[in-house]
Amino acid sequence: MERKVVDKILDEIDYEFARKSPPDSFPNLPRIPSERYLDEEQYQAELELFKTSWLIAGTENEFREVGSYKVMDRWGGASVVIVKGEDDKIRAFWNVCQHRGGPVVEGESGILKSPNMRCLIHSWVYDLEGKLKGVPGRRDFHNDMDESCMTLKAVQCDTWQGFVWINLNASAVSLKEWFGSIYDEVTWFDGLRAASHGSLVLECNWKVAIEANIEVYHVTTVHPETVSQSLDYRGSAHSLLNNGHSRMVVPKKDYDANAAREAVGKAEHPEHGLMEHANISYLLFPNHLTPGSKRAGAAPSITLQLFWPLDINRTLSEWYTMIPDWGEDELPEETKMGSVYFRQVMDEDTEMLDQIQKAMQSQVLDGFLTSYHERRIYHHESSIDRLLGDNVSEELRVAQLLPVENVE
């Protein structure tokens, strides 16, 4: 993160603590219609976002050896297999044999016993680059069958800051173009390793779940003994970015502006100084959150949160606590304690979400009112509509009324 970006964030934190009302430029936003979280056509359209956006498939740390693989299916269709080749490149393919559609890899993850993928039904064999290498009973197939045209169907795959990303859309923009300024701004993800994993199935729409986590207005009520003891939401600095992404920087409790600026000035990497005094979280559209911070003398860490739609009223919430790679040593005890703490935070965050969903279903809530502090929620909804285009009905549409940084 460049020094000028960090300085701008520090200035905004000062402004947020000092302001008495929203800025004059902030529009009186209309309510976000409740039907957006209930309408089946809207929901089905939103599922397409998960087929056209870049999604985290794992970390590079999960693919240490040739033949390391992971199978992923979060979109209700055929699964995708991500595998490390003999050239150490990580690739992704549809997990679909080109004979009659059988899977070529089974299980969720592991290491292939041989440097091949073999169909579980008829044993067609593919190498780690997706090329067809063997057809049992080849004599029974027509002589004109061209094996070179029967490679596994590739899925766009890229790596960035230690994460592996896939995009089901073959014509999607590159990962770098998708993230815009974030691509070069975020440096502290690299080298992190998942120390723990947790999940919950939530009885609410996926947007209700994720939008509950992109504001901290709720922390004094929902987290009185946890998050509110460490963060002060009143100084939160928000940035609305292109393609639905956004950033939130929340100062720590008893924030000292002078101390924060001094830490930034001394740090080799300005963002590290900032993270000693504030939590930095990105919404990487559509469904990733990355709250992170650091202690003086320690490396940054993050918690990766993922929200996957199961149906219109059910969501899978997943999270990974991620710390610098600890090698072959025992997992640090404080990390184990941190995992327990974050599970408590997630329980607190999600306890009332089913009640919000029921309120909308009961038609006793006209829609969500979003304050200046909660503008990331409005940005998330309006970005969904911008990317879906004409696939959103006019009565449910959320107009783009807020200024967005680094717009093309």
C-alpha angles and dihedrals in degrees: 000000000000119000092242090057092050092047090051090052091049090051091050092050089054090049093049093053091048103043121103097195140006115292116270090246093061109105125225094254119214118238117273103245115251089221089070087073094043108037114104095207091052090049093050090050091051091053087066088065088068089056096048103037129079109259132190111251096177142295128295086242088070090061102055098136135048106267095028106146143178129194118214133188118164100140105064096251138081115334127245125227120211114198139173114236131215088260088059091248118136113226136177130216138173105264090235127117112226091226103067105334104270120152116264095202129036131200129037100275144336142109121299113243090226131020089264142082114227126197110245093220109042103006098241104169127223128182123231090270091058097253118144108246105168141023117189111221092018090167090070094061125081116271089234092063106120110211091191089068093053102073118139112274107259124228121207108263133177140160127228132171093344096312129110114225132192134189121194092204108091092201097045120131117263120276090250092053091046093057098039112181092003091067094072096026101063112070105145097076093073117100095018122135129199109254097177141003133208137172143186133189107227125203095226143078115285092244092053087055099047095040091055086064102047096070130053098200086107099055099094091054103033099034106032094147099032126030096015088059091062107029135052109210094192092079097047115145115206131193124190111209139189123281092026097296122135141176131220124190114190118190119229122250113286090017113196112204094199093049091048093052091047091052091049091049093052098042120099086219110038093211090060090060090049092050091057087064103030144028115244118204130176128198101215100197131278106010116346126104124186113188109180143164141155142219123234109277094015133095121254121267133189142196112228112212123192129187119198124186113234095174135330093286101029132069135181110224114197131178138182124197104218126197136164111293109275094196117211094335125110114278107266112261093228089058091056089052090048090054091054090048093052092049087056090050091051091049089053093046094051103037095096102033094097088054090055090050091049091049090058093044089052089054093232093120118065092200144294119309110210123203127203089267090051096049093116086071092055090045091052092053096044090047090054089056094046091054094043093049114179093005091086120082114238095240091057098041120122109210120224100247101149127083113255124205124229093013112172 
